[in-house]
Amino acid sequence: MRYADLVKPEGSVCNDEHCPYHGSLRVHGRRFEGVVVSAKSNRTVSVTWTRFMRLKKYDRFLKARTKVLAHNPDCVSAKLGDKVVIYETRPISRWKRFVVVRKL
């Protein structure tokens, strides 16, 4: 595998076709680390992380937060408050373009 984070979870097998380990979903592009802030939907989690934006006019930095929806396979099963690694992938649904690869 090209990415170091993609290590199969031990002892768990899922029947999810959108799983990067046991299904046919390929990951590509960007990698982010964030915290799960909502896990109420079925196989979907909401992940947020902070980033810093530079305001050139004032020569300062602004703290901003990004929040995305990510697919949560059964073999990973991230819960509320978990720190996770997500990768960009093809669109899975209208809003989901990321998949949870592992918990930290």
C-alpha positions in Angstrom: 0.0 0.0 0.0 1.1 3.5 -0.7 -0.2 5.1 2.5 1.3 4.2 5.9 -2.0 4.6 7.8 -3.7 1.9 5.8 -3.1 -1.1 8.1 -5.9 -3.6 8.3 -7.7 -3.8 11.7 -6.9 -7.0 13.4 -9.6 -9.7 13.9 -12.5 -7.7 12.3 -14.1 -8.4 9.0 -16.9 -6.2 7.6 -19.2 -6.7 4.6 -19.2 -3.0 3.8 -18.5 -2.2 0.1 -17.3 1.3 1.0 -14.6 -0.1 3.3 -11.0 0.7 2.2 -9.8 -2.7 3.6 -12.6 -5.2 2.9 -14.5 -3.4 0.1 -13.7 -1.8 -3.2 -13.2 1.8 -2.1 -9.8 3.3 -3.0 -8.4 6.3 -1.1 -6.4 9.1 -2.7 -5.6 12.7 -2.1 -5.5 14.4 1.2 -5.1 13.0 4.7 -6.5 14.7 7.9 -6.6 14.0 11.6 -9.6 15.1 13.5 -12.0 14.4 16.3 -15.4 12.8 15.9 -18.1 15.3 17.1 -21.2 13.3 16.0 -21.8 9.6 15.4 -25.6 9.5 15.3 -26.0 8.5 11.6 -25.6 5.0 10.3 -22.0 4.4 9.2 -21.4 8.2 9.1 -19.4 10.4 11.5 -18.9 14.1 11.6 -15.2 14.9 11.9 -13.8 18.3 12.8 -10.2 19.8 13.0 -8.7 23.2 13.5 -6.4 25.0 11.1 -4.8 28.4 11.0 -5.4 30.9 8.2 -3.1 33.9 7.6 -4.7 37.3 7.4 -2.3 39.2 5.2 -3.8 42.6 5.8 -3.3 42.5 9.6 -0.3 40.1 9.5 -2.0 37.8 12.0 -3.3 34.3 12.1 -7.0 33.3 12.4 -8.0 30.0 14.0 -10.6 28.3 11.8 -12.4 25.0 12.1 -13.3 22.5 9.3 -16.1 20.0 9.7 -16.8 17.2 7.2 -18.9 14.0 7.0 -16.9 10.8 6.7 -17.9 7.2 6.1 -17.3 5.0 9.2 -16.8 1.3 8.2 -17.9 -1.4 10.6 -14.3 -2.6 11.1 -13.2 0.8 12.3 -16.4 1.9 14.2 -15.3 5.3 15.5 -17.3 6.6 18.4 -18.0 10.1 19.7 -14.8 11.8 20.9 -12.4 9.5 19.1 -9.4 11.0 17.4 -9.4 9.6 13.8 -7.4 9.6 10.5 -9.5 10.3 7.4 -8.6 10.1 3.8 -10.2 11.7 0.7 -12.0 9.4 -1.7 -14.6 9.4 -4.4 -18.1 10.7 -3.5 -19.9 8.1 -1.5 -23.1 10.1 -1.1 -24.2 13.7 -1.5 -22.0 15.1 1.3 -19.5 12.3 2.1 -16.2 12.5 0.3 -14.0 11.1 3.1 -13.6 7.7 4.8 -12.3 6.9 8.3 -9.2 4.7 8.1 -8.2 4.3 11.7 -8.5 5.5 15.3 -5.6 7.1 17.0 
